[in-house]
């Protein structure tokens, strides 16, 4: 980590050379607090036992949101679809920041646009770190686990527009992520069992 010129830590020192901050320190702190209001830190049951970040059940219930799961490295076509769904709601970009349970502190908030590769770049720059992407209006958000998986949350209409075939997204997640990882690695099974119990009632299957 590095101490940025703004006073809020940047988890990747390279980003300050390429991606603008989302305002001065006060504005970044305001946006960071908005992000943390949507999140909660939880402890994964044994044998995993580590802390993780997820969307707050109270927040999801209050907003009436659904969730879907995607890779943090989208194809160009999938990324363009997601960005178009955000853009169609009147946004000219989105914010990204860390929501990591090991620090649980306010860090730099970045203002990202819709350039090809920005979604993956944001996650790559924070490898191993829990992150959140969102808009100031908080009409959608996503949490990345720093290890390839993103939970995208928003109204069902947004998820349909952003992701297309929701049933295929669910099948891909089950067959390519949850089932194989749970079968190979007991701590992963403990994680996904609790993860699914939290989100199951609001997963967008179709």
Secondary structure, 3 states (H helix, E strand, C coil): CECCCCCCCECCCCHHHCCCECCCHHHHHHHHHHHHHCEEEEECCCCCCCEEEEECHHHHHHHCCEEEEEECCCCHHHHHHHHHHHHCCCCCCEEEEECCCCCCCCCCEEEECCCCCHHHHHHHHCCCCCEEEECCCCCEEEEECCCCEEEEEECHHHHHHHHCCHHHHHHHHHHHHHHHHHHHCHHHHHHHHHHHHHHHHHECCC
